[in-house]
């Protein structure tokens, strides 16, 4: 029914690799090219025959690519690439620096409106699917509280913070929802809970030889912002064990709203994710929203959008008629 | 920010009562009038000062009501009222006769396009929120299986079927998800499961004096379509106990998709509801989508829509800017 959607990727890290894999699972999308800032011949790509090109060649593909998936990071890549690519292509990205979303939205919106393209920003699961669930649950149950729990999953920021401590050779930090808090929320009690009261921090650390483990543990547990306010567990393990058991990037979490209707009837809405691979899942969400960006553009809806502005129908390759018949 | 949305209700049963309660929880909606087929003075309304009028007077409110919430049943009310009211008003309804949705959509669409109004059909949780989650999960994880479990909750159809048996004075039937099946699905094993392998049917029955309980139990358990294929539990209780413990209408359920990405990484998406009051929750969903119907209409999007075509942003009374800042 639908014509093929031609896709480009900007940036080939964990997310870019996940996008290649996700496009391979679609029937209506084709990967045209991967654009990189590195020397293209130095990038070895798996699972696709698409060309790897230098990012400076992207402009030549203006008429050959329907939507560009931006797989760069939020700190330095996207603030520049977002508006730049929106001048030439429909785009999707996973911009997740929460405090800067309004500013980023405006800069992408300006570029996309000038070019007549459509850019969906901050796509993924949080921001992304979790955000949609927060919005819908609050709109449906205006009297209530919404709770977001993250994990069990690897936090890169916290893992990096541990690795910067002297005497630490390697480390992985898991954010783990505290089950008692989750159950309290699920029961509809709407407790007051700080982020620290909702999450446990579990650290697996490889110490360099000759360093005092007790001192490292103390440094971790008293680190302000990252650990000091939390219940933190520190486990020292061998380098082999770290590699064998902690090299995957699982993640997930819950958005739970406890609301009340009528004379105090409790109504609980919950959305949860349990992910073996955080980057591959985020990539899968990006690919579905790439389809939506292209479709919205064919309907004349130029400019920046968040996931809030995207009707679910545009995420699927099926027609509205098929979806009403099969899934409604 | 937004001007007040003036709302009407057609039909004052469980759903209509829930809509009154849900409108009372909003800050941007006002209930103008309740329209009934009964004699208006015979209808006693709680929680609102809105007038109760005969349904024949609805047309006079064409310019005073922004959106009409149709609270009639799917069997006979909505097939007639859906297209009829779409000729005069923006509407939302909870039409849930699955097999007839395409036909119903077409008849409402024709009426709404002629009048330039917007009608969102089949709103609620299933069809409704569960449908959106089925669509999105399938679009994001094209390789995988989706499972819907219903319950624990009262099935009116099954309760009615028991009540029709000779010697039965009262009965309530709960549909209960089988925990072992839910856990198998949550683990990402993607088992093959029939509806009967996913749900248990638990019946609370009040027998008339002088009737053989064993015979009633046998009649229930062997009833084709309703019970014969299921594991069915029958508990005989007193009339007092039925009233005291089984007069509420709780419900809920899960939509779970187990998908695989990349080299076989399991990714689980789950949406679940745990509802003290099924009709009040459905009403709350209807009210949020009433806001969306009105908004879509102000954007010139006339015709019938399903929940699939509604961007989440229109469900909230907050502006897109506020939502991006606070919930994205």
Contacts between the chains, C-beta under 8 A, distances in Angstrom:
chain1	res1	chain2	res2	distance
A	18	B	261	7.1
A	18	B	262	6.9
A	21	B	261	6.0
A	21	B	262	4.6
A	22	B	261	6.6
A	25	B	142	4.8
A	25	B	143	5.2
A	25	B	261	7.4
A	26	B	142	6.2
A	27	B	142	7.9
A	98	B	328	7.5
A	101	B	324	5.8
A	101	B	325	7.2
A	101	B	328	5.7
A	102	B	321	7.1
A	102	B	324	6.2
A	102	B	325	5.7
A	105	B	324	6.2
A	122	B	328	5.7
A	127	B	328	4.8
A	129	B	136	7.5
A	129	B	140	8.0
A	129	B	269	7.9
A	131	B	327	5.6
A	131	B	328	4.7
A	132	B	312	5.2
A	133	B	271	7.9
A	134	B	327	4.7
A	135	B	312	5.2
A	135	B	313	7.5
A	135	B	315	7.0
A	135	B	316	5.7
A	135	B	323	5.9
A	135	B	327	5.1
A	136	B	129	7.5
A	136	B	288	7.7
A	136	B	312	5.6
A	136	B	315	6.0
A	138	B	316	6.9
A	138	B	327	7.3
A	139	B	288	4.6
A	139	B	291	7.7
A	139	B	312	7.9
A	139	B	315	4.0
A	139	B	316	4.3
A	139	B	317	7.5
A	140	B	129	8.0
A	140	B	281	7.9
A	140	B	284	5.1
A	140	B	285	5.4
A	140	B	288	4.8
A	140	B	315	7.3
A	141	B	284	6.1
A	142	B	25	4.8
A	142	B	26	6.2
A	142	B	27	7.9
A	143	B	25	5.2
A	186	B	274	7.4
A	188	B	274	7.8
A	252	B	268	7.9
A	259	B	284	7.8
A	261	B	18	7.1
A	261	B	21	6.0
A	261	B	22	6.6
A	261	B	25	7.4
A	261	B	277	6.3
A	261	B	280	4.1
A	261	B	281	6.6
A	261	B	283	7.6
A	261	B	284	5.7
A	262	B	18	6.8
A	262	B	21	4.6
A	262	B	277	6.2
A	262	B	280	4.7
A	265	B	275	7.8
A	265	B	276	3.8
A	265	B	277	4.0
A	265	B	280	5.6
A	266	B	274	7.9
A	266	B	276	4.7
A	267	B	273	7.7
A	267	B	274	7.7
A	267	B	275	5.2
A	267	B	276	6.3
A	267	B	277	7.2
A	267	B	280	7.3
A	267	B	281	5.1
A	267	B	284	7.3
A	268	B	252	7.9
A	268	B	272	8.0
A	268	B	273	6.9
A	268	B	274	4.1
A	268	B	275	7.4
A	269	B	129	7.9
A	269	B	272	7.9
A	269	B	273	6.0
A	270	B	270	7.7
A	270	B	271	7.2
A	270	B	272	4.8
A	270	B	273	7.6
A	270	B	274	7.5
A	271	B	133	7.9
A	271	B	270	7.2
A	271	B	271	5.2
A	271	B	272	7.9
A	272	B	268	8.0
A	272	B	269	7.9
A	272	B	270	4.7
A	272	B	271	7.9
A	272	B	272	7.6
A	273	B	267	7.7
A	273	B	268	6.9
A	273	B	269	6.0
A	273	B	270	7.6
A	274	B	186	7.4
A	274	B	188	7.9
A	274	B	266	7.9
A	274	B	267	7.7
A	274	B	268	4.1
A	274	B	270	7.5
A	275	B	265	7.8
A	275	B	267	5.2
A	275	B	268	7.4
A	276	B	265	3.8
A	276	B	266	4.8
A	276	B	267	6.3
A	277	B	261	6.3
A	277	B	262	6.2
A	277	B	265	4.0
A	277	B	267	7.2
A	280	B	261	4.1
A	280	B	262	4.8
A	280	B	265	5.6
A	280	B	267	7.3
A	281	B	140	7.9
A	281	B	261	6.6
A	281	B	267	5.1
A	283	B	261	7.6
A	284	B	140	5.1
A	284	B	141	6.1
A	284	B	259	7.8
A	284	B	261	5.6
A	284	B	267	7.3
A	285	B	140	5.4
A	288	B	136	7.7
A	288	B	139	4.6
A	288	B	140	4.8
A	291	B	139	7.6
A	306	B	320	7.5
A	306	B	323	7.8
A	306	B	324	5.4
A	306	B	328	5.6
A	307	B	312	7.5
A	307	B	328	7.6
A	308	B	311	6.7
A	308	B	312	5.0
A	308	B	313	4.2
A	308	B	320	6.6
A	308	B	323	5.5
A	308	B	324	7.1
A	308	B	327	7.9
A	308	B	328	7.0
A	309	B	311	5.0
A	309	B	312	7.9
A	309	B	313	5.3
A	309	B	320	6.8
A	310	B	311	6.0
A	310	B	312	7.9
A	311	B	308	6.7
A	311	B	309	5.0
A	311	B	310	6.0
A	311	B	311	4.9
A	312	B	132	5.2
A	312	B	135	5.2
A	312	B	136	5.6
A	312	B	139	7.9
A	312	B	307	7.5
A	312	B	308	5.0
A	312	B	309	8.0
A	312	B	310	7.9
A	313	B	135	7.5
A	313	B	308	4.2
A	313	B	309	5.3
A	315	B	135	7.0
A	315	B	136	6.0
A	315	B	139	4.0
A	315	B	140	7.3
A	316	B	135	5.8
A	316	B	138	6.9
A	316	B	139	4.3
A	317	B	139	7.5
A	320	B	306	7.5
A	320	B	308	6.6
A	320	B	309	6.8
A	321	B	102	7.1
A	323	B	135	5.9
A	323	B	306	7.8
A	323	B	308	5.5
A	324	B	101	5.8
A	324	B	102	6.2
A	324	B	105	6.2
A	324	B	306	5.4
A	324	B	308	7.1
A	325	B	101	7.2
A	325	B	102	5.7
A	327	B	131	5.6
A	327	B	134	4.7
A	327	B	135	5.1
A	327	B	138	7.3
A	327	B	308	7.9
A	328	B	98	7.4
A	328	B	101	5.7
A	328	B	122	5.7
A	328	B	127	4.8
A	328	B	131	4.7
A	328	B	306	5.6
A	328	B	307	7.6
A	328	B	308	7.1
